[in-house]
Amino acid sequence: MSLKGKIISGYLVIGLIYALYSWMFTIYSHASFAYNLGRGLIWPAAMFPAFGAFIGVIVLLVVIGAIHLNRR
């Protein structure tokens, strides 16, 4: 297995563990497992709110750039 595969596998394992923890022990335990799995897939943004804001800025810049490039 390549390094890229190991990194992706590690990320997904951490996300699954975070989803299970969130589903069983946190204030999101009332929500379905699918909801918590979705939160687990973006676990860095869920665990670190500042990182979530950074991701939001990057997505916003990509959308603005795509609109700008599409106008030409």
Backbone torsions as a table, in degrees:
resi	resn	phi	psi	omega
1	MET	NA	135.7	-178.3
2	SER	-77.0	169.4	178.7
3	LEU	-62.8	-38.6	179.0
4	LYS	-61.5	-42.2	178.3
5	GLY	-64.9	-38.6	178.4
6	LYS	-66.6	-40.1	179.7
7	ILE	-66.3	-44.3	179.1
8	ILE	-65.2	-42.3	178.2
9	SER	-62.8	-42.7	177.9
10	GLY	-62.0	-42.4	178.7
11	TYR	-61.3	-45.4	-179.2
12	LEU	-67.6	-36.7	177.6
13	VAL	-65.8	-43.9	177.0
14	ILE	-62.1	-40.6	177.6
15	GLY	-62.9	-40.1	178.0
16	LEU	-67.1	-43.1	177.2
17	ILE	-62.3	-43.3	177.9
18	TYR	-62.9	-40.1	179.4
19	ALA	-64.9	-43.6	178.5
20	LEU	-63.2	-44.5	178.5
21	TYR	-61.1	-46.5	-178.2
22	SER	-65.3	-37.2	-178.7
23	TRP	-69.5	-31.8	-175.0
24	MET	-98.6	-34.1	-165.5
25	PHE	-123.4	-3.6	-174.5
26	THR	-110.0	-174.7	178.9
27	ILE	-68.9	-11.3	177.9
28	TYR	-92.7	12.7	-178.9
29	SER	-69.0	-19.5	176.9
30	HIS	-74.5	-21.0	-178.9
31	ALA	-79.8	163.2	-178.0
32	SER	-70.6	165.3	177.5
33	PHE	-65.3	-34.1	179.3
34	ALA	-62.1	-40.1	177.1
35	TYR	-62.0	-46.7	-179.4
36	ASN	-69.1	-29.7	175.2
37	LEU	-67.0	-39.0	175.2
38	GLY	-61.8	-41.4	175.0
39	ARG	-65.0	-34.2	-180.0
40	GLY	-68.6	-30.2	179.9
41	LEU	-71.4	-24.3	176.1
42	ILE	-114.3	41.6	-173.1
43	TRP	-57.3	-32.9	178.2
44	PRO	-63.7	-37.5	179.5
45	ALA	-72.8	-31.1	179.3
46	ALA	-75.6	-34.9	-177.7
47	MET	-83.4	-32.9	-177.1
48	PHE	-122.8	96.9	-175.5
49	PRO	-57.9	-32.8	179.0
50	ALA	-65.5	-35.0	177.3
51	PHE	-67.1	-35.2	176.2
52	GLY	-63.1	-40.3	176.7
53	ALA	-65.7	-38.4	177.5
54	PHE	-63.0	-43.2	178.0
55	ILE	-62.7	-39.5	177.8
56	GLY	-62.0	-39.9	177.9
57	VAL	-65.8	-42.1	179.0
58	ILE	-62.7	-45.2	178.7
59	VAL	-61.9	-42.4	178.7
60	LEU	-61.6	-43.4	178.1
61	LEU	-64.6	-37.9	178.0
62	VAL	-65.0	-42.8	179.5
63	VAL	-65.1	-45.0	178.5
64	ILE	-62.5	-42.0	177.8
65	GLY	-63.5	-39.8	178.9
66	ALA	-66.1	-40.2	177.6
67	ILE	-64.9	-42.4	-179.6
68	HIS	-64.8	-43.7	-179.7
69	LEU	-70.4	-27.1	-179.3
70	ASN	-76.1	-22.2	-178.2
71	ARG	-74.0	-20.5	-176.0
72	ARG	-82.0	NA	NA
